[in-house]
Amino acid sequence: MAEDVRAEMVSTVFEVVVREGDVVAEGDTLVILESMKMEIPVLAESAGTVTSVGVSVGDVIQQGDLIAVIS
């Protein structure tokens, strides 16, 4: 079953830590967002393989935008 990882707030992508095909454990950092000069890690809520990364460094994302898919 695939897990969509979505943005919880408007922010800028500061760093993309994972790539498609990477295996992640629950709690691993997927990307780091920046909002109001704070760095906010986005963590995997379940273990699996990253099948899609929908953001790049510098992207401005909105609440609900797709960040990654883990299956």
All heavy atoms as TSV, in Angstrom:
chain	resi	resn	atom	element	x	y	z
A	1	MET	N	N	0.841	-1.174	0.000
A	1	MET	CA	C	0.000	0.000	0.000
A	1	MET	C	C	0.892	1.245	0.000
A	1	MET	O	O	1.833	1.351	0.773
A	1	MET	CB	C	-0.902	-0.023	1.221
A	1	MET	CG	C	-1.820	1.153	1.324
A	1	MET	SD	S	-2.905	0.934	2.743
A	1	MET	CE	C	-4.409	1.401	1.990
A	2	ALA	N	N	0.601	2.188	-0.858
A	2	ALA	CA	C	1.415	3.389	-0.996
A	2	ALA	C	C	0.987	4.449	0.017
A	2	ALA	O	O	-0.186	4.596	0.322
A	2	ALA	CB	C	1.298	3.940	-2.406
A	3	GLU	N	N	1.967	5.169	0.507
A	3	GLU	CA	C	1.727	6.283	1.433
A	3	GLU	C	C	2.123	7.573	0.729
A	3	GLU	O	O	3.272	7.736	0.315
A	3	GLU	CB	C	2.567	6.118	2.695
A	3	GLU	CG	C	2.539	7.336	3.592
A	3	GLU	CD	C	3.680	7.382	4.610
A	3	GLU	OE1	O	4.410	6.396	4.762
A	3	GLU	OE2	O	3.829	8.436	5.240
A	4	ASP	N	N	1.176	8.480	0.561
A	4	ASP	CA	C	1.472	9.805	0.022
A	4	ASP	C	C	1.943	10.694	1.160
A	4	ASP	O	O	1.267	10.808	2.179
A	4	ASP	CB	C	0.227	10.440	-0.608
A	4	ASP	CG	C	-0.188	9.777	-1.910
A	4	ASP	OD1	O	0.595	8.958	-2.437
A	4	ASP	OD2	O	-1.280	10.080	-2.398
A	5	VAL	N	N	3.097	11.319	0.990
A	5	VAL	CA	C	3.615	12.259	1.973
A	5	VAL	C	C	3.323	13.649	1.419
A	5	VAL	O	O	3.790	14.002	0.339
A	5	VAL	CB	C	5.128	12.066	2.190
A	5	VAL	CG1	C	5.651	13.068	3.202
A	5	VAL	CG2	C	5.430	10.635	2.614
A	6	ARG	N	N	2.528	14.430	2.153
A	6	ARG	CA	C	2.081	15.735	1.670
A	6	ARG	C	C	2.539	16.844	2.613
A	6	ARG	O	O	2.749	16.625	3.807
A	6	ARG	CB	C	0.565	15.749	1.540
A	6	ARG	CG	C	0.105	14.734	0.501
A	6	ARG	CD	C	-1.330	14.941	0.082
A	6	ARG	NE	N	-1.677	14.028	-0.981
A	6	ARG	CZ	C	-1.557	14.294	-2.284
A	6	ARG	NH1	N	-1.100	15.471	-2.670
A	6	ARG	NH2	N	-1.892	13.412	-3.193
A	7	ALA	N	N	2.672	18.037	2.052
A	7	ALA	CA	C	3.100	19.206	2.824
A	7	ALA	C	C	2.015	19.608	3.809
A	7	ALA	O	O	0.835	19.598	3.482
A	7	ALA	CB	C	3.404	20.364	1.883
A	8	GLU	N	N	2.437	19.969	5.008
A	8	GLU	CA	C	1.498	20.413	6.034
A	8	GLU	C	C	1.366	21.933	6.083
A	8	GLU	O	O	0.499	22.449	6.773
A	8	GLU	CB	C	1.933	19.881	7.401
A	8	GLU	CG	C	1.853	18.371	7.485
A	8	GLU	CD	C	2.187	17.849	8.866
A	8	GLU	OE1	O	2.330	18.649	9.807
A	8	GLU	OE2	O	2.302	16.622	9.004
A	9	MET	N	N	2.249	22.642	5.353
A	9	MET	CA	C	2.221	24.104	5.375
A	9	MET	C	C	2.894	24.639	4.121
A	9	MET	O	O	3.593	23.911	3.421
A	9	MET	CB	C	2.937	24.635	6.608
A	9	MET	CG	C	4.432	24.337	6.606
A	9	MET	SD	S	5.316	24.942	8.033
A	9	MET	CE	C	4.692	23.875	9.294
A	10	VAL	N	N	2.693	25.913	3.873
A	10	VAL	CA	C	3.401	26.597	2.791
A	10	VAL	C	C	4.862	26.732	3.211
A	10	VAL	O	O	5.155	27.173	4.323
A	10	VAL	CB	C	2.788	27.992	2.527
A	10	VAL	CG1	C	3.585	28.725	1.469
A	10	VAL	CG2	C	1.331	27.863	2.125
A	11	SER	N	N	5.776	26.322	2.347
A	11	SER	CA	C	7.188	26.371	2.686
A	11	SER	C	C	8.030	26.248	1.422
A	11	SER	O	O	7.509	26.038	0.334
A	11	SER	CB	C	7.544	25.259	3.677
A	11	SER	OG	O	7.117	24.005	3.192
A	12	THR	N	N	9.335	26.350	1.607
A	12	THR	CA	C	10.294	26.182	0.522
A	12	THR	C	C	11.098	24.920	0.792
A	12	THR	O	O	11.482	24.659	1.935
A	12	THR	CB	C	11.248	27.397	0.449
A	12	THR	OG1	O	10.465	28.578	0.276
A	12	THR	CG2	C	12.230	27.265	-0.691
A	13	VAL	N	N	11.368	24.151	-0.256
A	13	VAL	CA	C	12.168	22.931	-0.101
A	13	VAL	C	C	13.626	23.357	0.063
A	13	VAL	O	O	14.225	23.942	-0.838
A	13	VAL	CB	C	11.991	21.992	-1.304
A	13	VAL	CG1	C	12.862	20.748	-1.122
A	13	VAL	CG2	C	10.530	21.603	-1.475
A	14	PHE	N	N	14.188	23.057	1.229
A	14	PHE	CA	C	15.558	23.420	1.566
A	14	PHE	C	C	16.531	22.323	1.127
A	14	PHE	O	O	17.611	22.603	0.620
A	14	PHE	CB	C	15.665	23.673	3.072
A	14	PHE	CG	C	17.022	24.061	3.551
A	14	PHE	CD1	C	17.512	25.331	3.313
A	14	PHE	CD2	C	17.817	23.165	4.239
A	14	PHE	CE1	C	18.780	25.697	3.753
A	14	PHE	CE2	C	19.082	23.516	4.686
A	14	PHE	CZ	C	19.565	24.786	4.440
A	15	GLU	N	N	16.152	21.057	1.354
A	15	GLU	CA	C	17.016	19.920	1.004
A	15	GLU	C	C	16.151	18.700	0.727
A	15	GLU	O	O	15.190	18.440	1.445
A	15	GLU	CB	C	17.983	19.624	2.149
A	15	GLU	CG	C	18.926	18.481	1.894
A	15	GLU	CD	C	19.874	18.202	3.053
A	15	GLU	OE1	O	19.831	18.923	4.072
A	15	GLU	OE2	O	20.651	17.246	2.936
A	16	VAL	N	N	16.504	17.954	-0.303
A	16	VAL	CA	C	15.864	16.670	-0.591
A	16	VAL	C	C	16.858	15.598	-0.178
A	16	VAL	O	O	17.952	15.503	-0.737
A	16	VAL	CB	C	15.487	16.536	-2.082
A	16	VAL	CG1	C	14.858	15.177	-2.348
A	16	VAL	CG2	C	14.542	17.658	-2.497
A	17	VAL	N	N	16.492	14.801	0.824
A	17	VAL	CA	C	17.408	13.828	1.410
A	17	VAL	C	C	17.347	12.483	0.679
A	17	VAL	O	O	18.360	11.795	0.569
A	17	VAL	CB	C	17.091	13.647	2.916
A	17	VAL	CG1	C	17.998	12.615	3.550
A	17	VAL	CG2	C	17.202	14.983	3.639
A	18	VAL	N	N	16.182	12.111	0.164
A	18	VAL	CA	C	16.008	10.800	-0.468
A	18	VAL	C	C	15.845	10.929	-1.979
A	18	VAL	O	O	15.547	12.000	-2.494
A	18	VAL	CB	C	14.778	10.050	0.113
A	18	VAL	CG1	C	14.977	9.754	1.579
A	18	VAL	CG2	C	13.502	10.828	-0.134
A	19	ARG	N	N	16.036	9.793	-2.655
A	19	ARG	CA	C	15.821	9.700	-4.096
A	19	ARG	C	C	14.910	8.514	-4.374
A	19	ARG	O	O	14.754	7.624	-3.519
A	19	ARG	CB	C	17.145	9.483	-4.827
A	19	ARG	CG	C	18.082	10.666	-4.742
A	19	ARG	CD	C	19.329	10.421	-5.520
A	19	ARG	NE	N	20.138	9.431	-4.792
A	19	ARG	CZ	C	21.249	8.901	-5.232
A	19	ARG	NH1	N	21.717	9.229	-6.400
A	19	ARG	NH2	N	21.914	8.032	-4.512
A	20	GLU	N	N	14.327	8.494	-5.558
A	20	GLU	CA	C	13.496	7.355	-5.942
A	20	GLU	C	C	14.325	6.082	-5.845
A	20	GLU	O	O	15.488	6.055	-6.240
A	20	GLU	CB	C	12.969	7.541	-7.369
A	20	GLU	CG	C	11.932	8.633	-7.458
A	20	GLU	CD	C	11.393	8.816	-8.867
A	20	GLU	OE1	O	11.610	7.942	-9.727
A	20	GLU	OE2	O	10.763	9.859	-9.106
A	21	GLY	N	N	13.735	5.052	-5.256
A	21	GLY	CA	C	14.416	3.778	-5.084
A	21	GLY	C	C	15.050	3.597	-3.723
A	21	GLY	O	O	15.413	2.470	-3.356
A	22	ASP	N	N	15.198	4.662	-2.951
A	22	ASP	CA	C	15.778	4.553	-1.608
A	22	ASP	C	C	14.826	3.797	-0.690
A	22	ASP	O	O	13.611	3.969	-0.755
A	22	ASP	CB	C	16.053	5.933	-1.003
A	22	ASP	CG	C	17.259	6.626	-1.594
A	22	ASP	OD1	O	17.966	6.011	-2.420
A	22	ASP	OD2	O	17.493	7.793	-1.235
A	23	VAL	N	N	15.381	2.975	0.176
A	23	VAL	CA	C	14.600	2.272	1.194
A	23	VAL	C	C	14.688	3.106	2.471
A	23	VAL	O	O	15.782	3.491	2.889
A	23	VAL	CB	C	15.147	0.848	1.422
A	23	VAL	CG1	C	14.406	0.163	2.557
A	23	VAL	CG2	C	15.034	0.031	0.136
A	24	VAL	N	N	13.523	3.388	3.063
A	24	VAL	CA	C	13.486	4.208	4.276
A	24	VAL	C	C	12.806	3.449	5.409
A	24	VAL	O	O	11.986	2.563	5.174
A	24	VAL	CB	C	12.749	5.547	4.041
A	24	VAL	CG1	C	13.511	6.401	3.048
A	24	VAL	CG2	C	11.326	5.334	3.582
A	25	ALA	N	N	13.177	3.803	6.626
A	25	ALA	CA	C	12.540	3.259	7.822
A	25	ALA	C	C	11.597	4.319	8.381
A	25	ALA	O	O	11.734	5.514	8.079
A	25	ALA	CB	C	13.596	2.905	8.866
A	26	GLU	N	N	10.663	3.886	9.191
A	26	GLU	CA	C	9.765	4.833	9.857
A	26	GLU	C	C	10.608	5.840	10.629
A	26	GLU	O	O	11.527	5.477	11.368
A	26	GLU	CB	C	8.842	4.088	10.802
A	26	GLU	CG	C	7.848	4.966	11.505
A	26	GLU	CD	C	6.913	4.192	12.419
A	26	GLU	OE1	O	6.784	2.968	12.252
A	26	GLU	OE2	O	6.337	4.819	13.305
A	27	GLY	N	N	10.335	7.124	10.436
A	27	GLY	CA	C	11.061	8.177	11.140
A	27	GLY	C	C	12.244	8.757	10.385
A	27	GLY	O	O	12.827	9.743	10.830
A	28	ASP	N	N	12.612	8.150	9.245
A	28	ASP	CA	C	13.709	8.700	8.446
A	28	ASP	C	C	13.298	10.040	7.833
A	28	ASP	O	O	12.147	10.235	7.457
A	28	ASP	CB	C	14.105	7.746	7.314
A	28	ASP	CG	C	14.935	6.573	7.788
A	28	ASP	OD1	O	15.290	6.520	8.986
A	28	ASP	OD2	O	15.222	5.691	6.949
A	29	THR	N	N	14.250	10.939	7.688
A	29	THR	CA	C	13.991	12.233	7.061
A	29	THR	C	C	13.944	12.075	5.553
A	29	THR	O	O	14.842	11.483	4.948
A	29	THR	CB	C	15.086	13.252	7.443
A	29	THR	OG1	O	15.102	13.396	8.866
A	29	THR	CG2	C	14.834	14.603	6.796
A	30	LEU	N	N	12.876	12.609	4.937
A	30	LEU	CA	C	12.705	12.556	3.483
A	30	LEU	C	C	13.182	13.860	2.843
A	30	LEU	O	O	13.945	13.839	1.884
A	30	LEU	CB	C	11.240	12.311	3.128
A	30	LEU	CG	C	10.598	11.066	3.754
A	30	LEU	CD1	C	9.116	11.035	3.440
A	30	LEU	CD2	C	11.296	9.814	3.269
A	31	VAL	N	N	12.700	14.964	3.350
A	31	VAL	CA	C	13.097	16.289	2.872
A	31	VAL	C	C	13.143	17.229	4.068
A	31	VAL	O	O	12.585	16.935	5.127
A	31	VAL	CB	C	12.131	16.870	1.802
A	31	VAL	CG1	C	12.066	15.990	0.580
A	31	VAL	CG2	C	10.758	17.108	2.355
A	32	ILE	N	N	13.805	18.356	3.869
A	32	ILE	CA	C	13.815	19.406	4.880
A	32	ILE	C	C	13.197	20.636	4.238
A	32	ILE	O	O	13.632	21.066	3.158
A	32	ILE	CB	C	15.231	19.690	5.397
A	32	ILE	CG1	C	15.806	18.428	6.043
A	32	ILE	CG2	C	15.224	20.860	6.383
A	32	ILE	CD1	C	17.255	18.531	6.460
A	33	LEU	N	N	12.181	21.166	4.892
A	33	LEU	CA	C	11.500	22.361	4.413
A	33	LEU	C	C	11.975	23.557	5.214
A	33	LEU	O	O	12.463	23.410	6.341
A	33	LEU	CB	C	9.980	22.202	4.569
A	33	LEU	CG	C	9.357	20.998	3.897
A	33	LEU	CD1	C	7.865	20.943	4.195
A	33	LEU	CD2	C	9.599	21.017	2.400
A	34	GLU	N	N	11.812	24.745	4.644
A	34	GLU	CA	C	12.157	25.980	5.339
A	34	GLU	C	C	10.938	26.884	5.317
A	34	GLU	O	O	10.320	27.085	4.282
A	34	GLU	CB	C	13.340	26.665	4.649
A	34	GLU	CG	C	13.889	27.870	5.396
A	34	GLU	CD	C	13.162	29.156	5.076
A	34	GLU	OE1	O	12.713	29.351	3.941
A	34	GLU	OE2	O	13.030	29.983	5.996
A	35	SER	N	N	10.575	27.368	6.489
A	35	SER	CA	C	9.466	28.296	6.604
A	35	SER	C	C	9.774	29.256	7.744
A	35	SER	O	O	10.120	28.809	8.848
A	35	SER	CB	C	8.163	27.546	6.886
A	35	SER	OG	O	7.078	28.431	6.969
A	36	MET	N	N	9.684	30.536	7.471
A	36	MET	CA	C	9.929	31.558	8.482
A	36	MET	C	C	11.301	31.363	9.145
A	36	MET	O	O	11.443	31.456	10.361
A	36	MET	CB	C	8.801	31.576	9.507
A	36	MET	CG	C	7.463	31.921	8.887
A	36	MET	SD	S	6.041	31.773	9.970
A	36	MET	CE	C	6.524	32.721	11.376
A	37	LYS	N	N	12.299	31.029	8.326
A	37	LYS	CA	C	13.691	30.846	8.750
A	37	LYS	C	C	13.885	29.667	9.700
A	37	LYS	O	O	14.884	29.579	10.399
A	37	LYS	CB	C	14.267	32.120	9.332
A	37	LYS	CG	C	14.227	33.258	8.336
A	37	LYS	CD	C	15.003	34.430	8.799
A	37	LYS	CE	C	14.833	35.509	7.740
A	37	LYS	NZ	N	15.861	36.479	7.732
A	38	MET	N	N	12.911	28.739	9.704
A	38	MET	CA	C	13.038	27.516	10.498
A	38	MET	C	C	13.142	26.332	9.553
A	38	MET	O	O	12.449	26.284	8.543
A	38	MET	CB	C	11.820	27.326	11.405
A	38	MET	CG	C	11.708	28.350	12.502
A	38	MET	SD	S	10.198	28.198	13.496
A	38	MET	CE	C	10.032	26.471	13.723
A	39	GLU	N	N	14.017	25.382	9.876
A	39	GLU	CA	C	14.127	24.153	9.094
A	39	GLU	C	C	13.200	23.106	9.698
A	39	GLU	O	O	13.233	22.869	10.905
A	39	GLU	CB	C	15.564	23.657	9.073
A	39	GLU	CG	C	16.489	24.575	8.309
A	39	GLU	CD	C	17.918	24.091	8.277
A	39	GLU	OE1	O	18.182	22.948	8.676
A	39	GLU	OE2	O	18.788	24.869	7.844
A	40	ILE	N	N	12.375	22.496	8.850
A	40	ILE	CA	C	11.373	21.546	9.309
A	40	ILE	C	C	11.566	20.224	8.578
A	40	ILE	O	O	11.330	20.149	7.364
A	40	ILE	CB	C	9.954	22.090	9.036
A	40	ILE	CG1	C	9.799	23.465	9.700
A	40	ILE	CG2	C	8.889	21.102	9.501
A	40	ILE	CD1	C	8.902	24.399	8.963
A	41	PRO	N	N	12.005	19.162	9.274
A	41	PRO	CA	C	12.161	17.877	8.599
A	41	PRO	C	C	10.798	17.225	8.354
A	41	PRO	O	O	9.899	17.314	9.184
A	41	PRO	CB	C	12.996	17.059	9.586
A	41	PRO	CG	C	12.725	17.674	10.915
A	41	PRO	CD	C	12.431	19.133	10.665
A	42	VAL	N	N	10.673	16.586	7.198
A	42	VAL	CA	C	9.485	15.791	6.882
A	42	VAL	C	C	9.918	14.339	7.004
A	42	VAL	O	O	10.842	13.896	6.306
A	42	VAL	CB	C	8.958	16.094	5.465
A	42	VAL	CG1	C	7.789	15.177	5.123
A	42	VAL	CG2	C	8.548	17.557	5.352
A	43	LEU	N	N	9.266	13.594	7.895
A	43	LEU	CA	C	9.674	12.233	8.218
A	43	LEU	C	C	8.757	11.197	7.578
A	43	LEU	O	O	7.563	11.443	7.395
A	43	LEU	CB	C	9.669	12.044	9.738
A	43	LEU	CG	C	10.432	13.081	10.555
A	43	LEU	CD1	C	10.274	12.794	12.040
A	43	LEU	CD2	C	11.892	13.117	10.156
A	44	ALA	N	N	9.324	10.035	7.296
A	44	ALA	CA	C	8.534	8.907	6.796
A	44	ALA	C	C	7.674	8.386	7.941
A	44	ALA	O	O	8.174	8.170	9.044
A	44	ALA	CB	C	9.450	7.808	6.277
A	45	GLU	N	N	6.394	8.209	7.669
A	45	GLU	CA	C	5.499	7.680	8.697
A	45	GLU	C	C	5.464	6.159	8.695
A	45	GLU	O	O	4.911	5.549	9.604
A	45	GLU	CB	C	4.101	8.254	8.509
A	45	GLU	CG	C	4.055	9.752	8.787
A	45	GLU	CD	C	2.669	10.325	8.694
A	45	GLU	OE1	O	1.688	9.562	8.615
A	45	GLU	OE2	O	2.556	11.566	8.698
A	46	SER	N	N	6.044	5.546	7.657
A	46	SER	CA	C	6.127	4.091	7.597
A	46	SER	C	C	7.368	3.700	6.806
A	46	SER	O	O	7.915	4.502	6.057
A	46	SER	CB	C	4.867	3.503	6.944
A	46	SER	OG	O	4.732	3.982	5.623
A	47	ALA	N	N	7.800	2.464	6.982
A	47	ALA	CA	C	8.957	1.957	6.246
A	47	ALA	C	C	8.532	1.564	4.841
A	47	ALA	O	O	7.370	1.237	4.598
A	47	ALA	CB	C	9.530	0.752	6.982
A	48	GLY	N	N	9.471	1.605	3.915
A	48	GLY	CA	C	9.184	1.186	2.551
A	48	GLY	C	C	10.212	1.724	1.583
A	48	GLY	O	O	11.289	2.173	1.978
A	49	THR	N	N	9.845	1.711	0.306
A	49	THR	CA	C	10.707	2.198	-0.764
A	49	THR	C	C	10.119	3.478	-1.341
A	49	THR	O	O	8.920	3.545	-1.616
A	49	THR	CB	C	10.832	1.142	-1.876
A	49	THR	OG1	O	11.361	-0.057	-1.316
A	49	THR	CG2	C	11.751	1.614	-2.989
A	50	VAL	N	N	10.950	4.484	-1.516
A	50	VAL	CA	C	10.506	5.747	-2.111
A	50	VAL	C	C	10.276	5.485	-3.603
A	50	VAL	O	O	11.210	5.153	-4.334
A	50	VAL	CB	C	11.550	6.862	-1.906
A	50	VAL	CG1	C	11.099	8.148	-2.576
A	50	VAL	CG2	C	11.811	7.084	-0.424
A	51	THR	N	N	9.032	5.600	-4.036
A	51	THR	CA	C	8.713	5.343	-5.436
A	51	THR	C	C	8.609	6.612	-6.257
A	51	THR	O	O	8.660	6.569	-7.484
A	51	THR	CB	C	7.400	4.537	-5.578
A	51	THR	OG1	O	6.349	5.235	-4.923
A	51	THR	CG2	C	7.561	3.148	-4.970
A	52	SER	N	N	8.466	7.755	-5.582
A	52	SER	CA	C	8.355	9.028	-6.288
A	52	SER	C	C	8.741	10.164	-5.355
A	52	SER	O	O	8.382	10.157	-4.182
A	52	SER	CB	C	6.914	9.227	-6.767
A	52	SER	OG	O	6.736	10.487	-7.346
A	53	VAL	N	N	9.494	11.116	-5.897
A	53	VAL	CA	C	9.810	12.351	-5.180
A	53	VAL	C	C	9.268	13.481	-6.040
A	53	VAL	O	O	9.658	13.637	-7.191
A	53	VAL	CB	C	11.323	12.523	-4.949
A	53	VAL	CG1	C	11.623	13.849	-4.270
A	53	VAL	CG2	C	11.872	11.370	-4.125
A	54	GLY	N	N	8.360	14.259	-5.473
A	54	GLY	CA	C	7.663	15.276	-6.254
A	54	GLY	C	C	8.158	16.693	-6.072
A	54	GLY	O	O	7.520	17.632	-6.540
A	55	VAL	N	N	9.295	16.876	-5.382
A	55	VAL	CA	C	9.809	18.226	-5.127
A	55	VAL	C	C	11.298	18.290	-5.424
A	55	VAL	O	O	11.990	17.276	-5.441
A	55	VAL	CB	C	9.551	18.668	-3.670
A	55	VAL	CG1	C	8.068	18.773	-3.374
A	55	VAL	CG2	C	10.235	17.728	-2.692
A	56	SER	N	N	11.775	19.508	-5.630
A	56	SER	CA	C	13.198	19.781	-5.833
A	56	SER	C	C	13.601	20.935	-4.929
A	56	SER	O	O	12.760	21.736	-4.515
A	56	SER	CB	C	13.456	20.178	-7.287
A	56	SER	OG	O	13.104	19.139	-8.164
A	57	VAL	N	N	14.890	21.047	-4.663
A	57	VAL	CA	C	15.400	22.143	-3.847
A	57	VAL	C	C	14.975	23.472	-4.471
A	57	VAL	O	O	15.072	23.666	-5.678
A	57	VAL	CB	C	16.932	22.058	-3.720
A	57	VAL	CG1	C	17.491	23.295	-3.034
A	57	VAL	CG2	C	17.338	20.809	-2.964
A	58	GLY	N	N	14.463	24.352	-3.631
A	58	GLY	CA	C	14.045	25.672	-4.078
A	58	GLY	C	C	12.573	25.781	-4.426
A	58	GLY	O	O	12.051	26.885	-4.565
A	59	ASP	N	N	11.883	24.637	-4.572
A	59	ASP	CA	C	10.450	24.672	-4.866
A	59	ASP	C	C	9.681	25.310	-3.720
A	59	ASP	O	O	9.976	25.050	-2.550
A	59	ASP	CB	C	9.875	23.262	-5.069
A	59	ASP	CG	C	10.289	22.614	-6.376
A	59	ASP	OD1	O	10.909	23.291	-7.215
A	59	ASP	OD2	O	9.981	21.415	-6.547
A	60	VAL	N	N	8.710	26.136	-4.055
A	60	VAL	CA	C	7.776	26.664	-3.061
A	60	VAL	C	C	6.543	25.780	-3.132
A	60	VAL	O	O	5.945	25.632	-4.200
A	60	VAL	CB	C	7.413	28.134	-3.343
A	60	VAL	CG1	C	6.363	28.622	-2.355
A	60	VAL	CG2	C	8.659	29.006	-3.286
A	61	ILE	N	N	6.210	25.157	-2.014
A	61	ILE	CA	C	5.084	24.229	-2.005
A	61	ILE	C	C	3.967	24.749	-1.118
A	61	ILE	O	O	4.207	25.517	-0.185
A	61	ILE	CB	C	5.528	22.811	-1.571
A	61	ILE	CG1	C	6.198	22.814	-0.196
A	61	ILE	CG2	C	6.486	22.211	-2.600
A	61	ILE	CD1	C	6.555	21.445	0.331
A	62	GLN	N	N	2.779	24.317	-1.433
A	62	GLN	CA	C	1.574	24.730	-0.709
A	62	GLN	C	C	1.104	23.585	0.183
A	62	GLN	O	O	1.450	22.421	-0.037
A	62	GLN	CB	C	0.468	25.096	-1.701
A	62	GLN	CG	C	0.856	26.168	-2.702
A	62	GLN	CD	C	1.166	27.493	-2.051
A	62	GLN	OE1	O	0.443	27.952	-1.183
A	62	GLN	NE2	N	2.266	28.118	-2.458
A	63	GLN	N	N	0.283	23.897	1.148
A	63	GLN	CA	C	-0.299	22.879	2.016
A	63	GLN	C	C	-1.022	21.858	1.147
A	63	GLN	O	O	-1.792	22.207	0.262
A	63	GLN	CB	C	-1.265	23.499	2.999
A	63	GLN	CG	C	-1.862	22.500	3.965
A	63	GLN	CD	C	-2.764	23.178	4.991
A	63	GLN	OE1	O	-2.882	24.391	5.032
A	63	GLN	NE2	N	-3.375	22.372	5.817
A	64	GLY	N	N	-0.729	20.572	1.365
A	64	GLY	CA	C	-1.361	19.495	0.626
A	64	GLY	C	C	-0.617	19.035	-0.606
A	64	GLY	O	O	-0.963	18.017	-1.194
A	65	ASP	N	N	0.426	19.757	-1.025
A	65	ASP	CA	C	1.205	19.339	-2.186
A	65	ASP	C	C	1.912	18.026	-1.911
A	65	ASP	O	O	2.384	17.783	-0.786
A	65	ASP	CB	C	2.249	20.399	-2.565
A	65	ASP	CG	C	1.659	21.600	-3.279
A	65	ASP	OD1	O	0.435	21.602	-3.553
A	65	ASP	OD2	O	2.419	22.541	-3.556
A	66	LEU	N	N	2.036	17.196	-2.939
A	66	LEU	CA	C	2.695	15.901	-2.813
A	66	LEU	C	C	4.209	16.085	-2.734
A	66	LEU	O	O	4.803	16.718	-3.613
A	66	LEU	CB	C	2.337	15.005	-4.000
A	66	LEU	CG	C	2.891	13.597	-3.967
A	66	LEU	CD1	C	2.286	12.806	-2.805
A	66	LEU	CD2	C	2.629	12.900	-5.281
A	67	ILE	N	N	4.809	15.538	-1.689
A	67	ILE	CA	C	6.253	15.601	-1.513
A	67	ILE	C	C	6.897	14.305	-2.017
A	67	ILE	O	O	7.858	14.333	-2.767
A	67	ILE	CB	C	6.619	15.841	-0.035
A	67	ILE	CG1	C	6.139	17.234	0.390
A	67	ILE	CG2	C	8.111	15.670	0.192
A	67	ILE	CD1	C	6.321	17.535	1.862
A	68	ALA	N	N	6.347	13.171	-1.603
A	68	ALA	CA	C	6.911	11.879	-1.982
A	68	ALA	C	C	5.844	10.790	-1.822
A	68	ALA	O	O	4.831	10.992	-1.159
A	68	ALA	CB	C	8.128	11.548	-1.131
A	69	VAL	N	N	6.154	9.640	-2.432
A	69	VAL	CA	C	5.299	8.458	-2.275
A	69	VAL	C	C	6.195	7.324	-1.804
A	69	VAL	O	O	7.279	7.088	-2.364
A	69	VAL	CB	C	4.594	8.070	-3.600
A	69	VAL	CG1	C	3.777	6.802	-3.426
A	69	VAL	CG2	C	3.736	9.211	-4.112
A	70	ILE	N	N	5.752	6.624	-0.755
A	70	ILE	CA	C	6.460	5.481	-0.206
A	70	ILE	C	C	5.562	4.270	-0.343
A	70	ILE	O	O	4.393	4.310	0.015
A	70	ILE	CB	C	6.818	5.692	1.278
A	70	ILE	CG1	C	7.691	6.928	1.452
A	70	ILE	CG2	C	7.501	4.452	1.865
A	70	ILE	CD1	C	7.925	7.307	2.896
A	71	SER	N	N	6.127	3.165	-0.890
A	71	SER	CA	C	5.323	1.937	-0.968
A	71	SER	C	C	6.082	0.761	-0.438
A	71	SER	O	O	7.232	0.865	-0.096
A	71	SER	CB	C	4.866	1.687	-2.394
A	71	SER	OG	O	5.940	1.607	-3.276
